[in-house]
Amino acid sequence: MDLKHLCMKLNDEHVIPVLGLGTSESEEVPKSKAEEATKLAIDAGFRHIDSAYVYKNEEEVGRAIRSKIADGVVKREDIFYTSKLWITFLRPDLVRPALEKSLKKLQLHYVDLYLIHLPIALKPGEEILPKDEHGKLMFDTVDLCATWEALEKCKDAGLAKSIGVSNFNHRQIEMILNKPGLKYKPVCNQVECHPYLNQSKLLDFCKSKDIVLVAYSALGSNQDKDWVDQSIPVLLDDPVLSALAKKHKRTPALIALRYQLQRGVVVLVKSYNEKRIKENMQVFEFQLTSEDMKVLDGLNQNARYNPVIFAADHPDYPYSEEY
Ligand SMILES: NC(=O)c1ccc[n+]([C@@H]2O[C@H](COP(=O)([O-])OP(=O)(O)OC[C@H]3O[C@@H](n4cnc5c(N)ncnc54)[C@H](OP(=O)(O)O)[C@@H]3O)[C@@H](O)[C@H]2O)c1
C-alpha cells in the first residue's frame, strides 16, 4: 500500500502519518514485546511509532526500527518516530540532555517529533514519580514557555524534526502561542480522544491554530490498573460501536479508529498482537457515512480513562478546564 497520501501536513511543513502504533504497556509486560510489535507493525504498513522516555522501551523500539532499516524494509526517512520529554526534565537545562538520552537508547540521530509529555513539572532526578518521605509527590515550578524555548533549540540542532505538546488544554496551548519571540508553534497536541471523550472543542481550537490533534487511548486505553480509571465503561463493548461494526462488516475497534481519521485527527493505536496489528491497518479500507459520524458524536460523555490523578490538585492540572 502506498502510504504517502495517508499523511497530514504539520505547521512546520513536515508530514505525520495519520495512523500510529502506540507502545505504552503496563510494567508487567516484558519490554521485548514492544520490539516484536514494532517490527510486526512496520511489516504490516505502520510508519508512525509513538513512544516516550517514561515507557522505558526506547531501546527495544529503536532496535526494531533499526532492524527494519537494516533489512531494507524501510529507510529512516520513511519512519515517523515520536518521543516525549518526561516531566522530571522540564527545567530548560534538562531538555536537551533528556532528548539525547532517548536518542542514545534508540540509537537514532533524531526523532521526528518530541513532545512535552504533560504540562506539570516534577522534581528533577532519576525517579519517574519522585516522592517525599511521606509518600507525597514532589512537584517542581517550571515556566513552560522556557521549556518550550529549549525544545525549539532541539529542533534547531536537528535532534527533533518537529516539536509539540501533549495533554495541554487550550489555555496552556495559547500560553505557548502568545509567548513573546515564539520561534516555532507546537505542531500537535497529543491527548486522550475517543467516542466517550471526543474533545470536539479542543479539536476545533487546535484546527483554528493549525495544530494537529493526535488521539491516544482511541480504543479506550489498555485498562492499566496503575493509570486508568476502571469505573468508565469499556469502550469496545459499546452497543452503538458494535452495531456500526456489524453494518460495515468491521470491528468496533476499526469503527473507533476510522471515526478519528474522518474528523481530521491523527490516531494512535497500541497493539502487541499480530492479528490485531494487521486488522488495525484496515482502517483505510472503508468509510463511515456522515450519519454514522453523527451517531458516534452522540456517544460523547466527557469520560476520561487517563485522569493523571496524581496531579489533580496541581494548579496546572490540564483537565480542570472545560477543554
Ligand atoms: N501522551 C500521553 O500522555 C499518552 C497517554 C496514553 C497513551 N499514549 C500513547 O497512545 C497509545 C495508545 O493508547 P493506549 O495504549 O492507552 O490504548 P489504546 O490504543 O486505546 O488501546 C489499546 C488496547 O486495545 C487493544 N487493541 C488494539 N487493537 C485492537 C483491536 N483491533 N481490537 C480489539 N482490541 C484491540 C490492545 O490490546 P492488544 O495489545 O492485546 O491488541 C490494548 O489493550 C499508547 O500506547 C501510547 O503510545 C500517550
The ligand as a MOL file (V3000), in Angstrom:
LIG
                    3D

  0  0  0     0  0            999 V3000
M  V30 BEGIN CTAB
M  V30 COUNTS 48 52 0 0 0
M  V30 BEGIN ATOM
M  V30 1 N 0.6390 11.3000 25.7010 0
M  V30 2 C 0.1430 10.5840 26.6680 0
M  V30 3 O 0.0430 11.0160 27.8350 0
M  V30 4 C -0.3480 9.1930 26.3630 0
M  V30 5 C -1.1750 8.5210 27.2870 0
M  V30 6 C -1.6340 7.2560 26.9520 0
M  V30 7 C -1.2670 6.6630 25.7430 0
M  V30 8 N -0.4380 7.3350 24.8840 0 CHG=1
M  V30 9 C 0.0180 6.7150 23.5960 0
M  V30 10 O -1.1140 6.2930 22.8610 0
M  V30 11 C -1.0170 4.8960 22.6240 0
M  V30 12 C -2.3970 4.2650 22.5310 0
M  V30 13 O -3.1560 4.4400 23.7200 0
M  V30 14 P -3.4080 3.2680 24.7920 0
M  V30 15 O -2.1920 2.4060 24.8780 0
M  V30 16 O -3.9140 3.9190 26.0370 0 CHG=-1
M  V30 17 O -4.5180 2.3490 24.2680 0
M  V30 18 P -5.4750 2.1010 23.0090 0
M  V30 19 O -4.7430 2.2620 21.7420 0
M  V30 20 O -6.7640 2.8160 23.2100 0
M  V30 21 O -5.8880 0.5880 23.2330 0
M  V30 22 C -5.0470 -0.3930 23.4160 0
M  V30 23 C -5.8200 -1.6620 23.8210 0
M  V30 24 O -6.6860 -2.0990 22.7650 0
M  V30 25 C -6.2880 -3.4140 22.3470 0
M  V30 26 N -6.4630 -3.4620 20.8780 0
M  V30 27 C -5.6650 -2.9680 19.9010 0
M  V30 28 N -6.1870 -3.1840 18.6820 0
M  V30 29 C -7.3550 -3.8370 18.8780 0
M  V30 30 C -8.3620 -4.3570 18.0230 0
M  V30 31 N -8.2700 -4.2410 16.7030 0
M  V30 32 N -9.4340 -4.9770 18.5850 0
M  V30 33 C -9.5320 -5.1040 19.9250 0
M  V30 34 N -8.6250 -4.6410 20.7980 0
M  V30 35 C -7.5390 -4.0140 20.2710 0
M  V30 36 C -4.8530 -3.5890 22.8190 0
M  V30 37 O -4.5770 -4.9110 23.1870 0
M  V30 38 P -3.5270 -5.8600 22.4030 0
M  V30 39 O -2.1610 -5.2700 22.5610 0
M  V30 40 O -3.6870 -7.1570 23.1320 0
M  V30 41 O -4.0020 -5.9080 20.9710 0
M  V30 42 C -4.8040 -2.6960 24.0640 0
M  V30 43 O -5.2000 -3.3940 25.2100 0
M  V30 44 C -0.1540 4.3950 23.7690 0
M  V30 45 O 0.3340 3.0930 23.5760 0
M  V30 46 C 0.8910 5.4840 23.8090 0
M  V30 47 O 1.8290 5.3040 22.7600 0
M  V30 48 C 0.0150 8.5850 25.1640 0
M  V30 END ATOM
M  V30 BEGIN BOND
M  V30 1 1 1 2
M  V30 2 2 2 3
M  V30 3 1 2 4
M  V30 4 1 4 5
M  V30 5 2 4 48
M  V30 6 2 5 6
M  V30 7 1 6 7
M  V30 8 2 7 8
M  V30 9 1 8 9
M  V30 10 1 8 48
M  V30 11 1 9 10
M  V30 12 1 9 46
M  V30 13 1 10 11
M  V30 14 1 11 12
M  V30 15 1 11 44
M  V30 16 1 12 13
M  V30 17 1 13 14
M  V30 18 2 14 15
M  V30 19 1 14 16
M  V30 20 1 14 17
M  V30 21 1 17 18
M  V30 22 2 18 19
M  V30 23 1 18 20
M  V30 24 1 18 21
M  V30 25 1 21 22
M  V30 26 1 22 23
M  V30 27 1 23 24
M  V30 28 1 23 42
M  V30 29 1 24 25
M  V30 30 1 25 26
M  V30 31 1 25 36
M  V30 32 1 26 27
M  V30 33 1 26 35
M  V30 34 2 27 28
M  V30 35 1 28 29
M  V30 36 1 29 30
M  V30 37 2 29 35
M  V30 38 1 30 31
M  V30 39 2 30 32
M  V30 40 1 32 33
M  V30 41 2 33 34
M  V30 42 1 34 35
M  V30 43 1 36 37
M  V30 44 1 36 42
M  V30 45 1 37 38
M  V30 46 2 38 39
M  V30 47 1 38 40
M  V30 48 1 38 41
M  V30 49 1 42 43
M  V30 50 1 44 45
M  V30 51 1 44 46
M  V30 52 1 46 47
M  V30 END BOND
M  V30 END CTAB
M  END
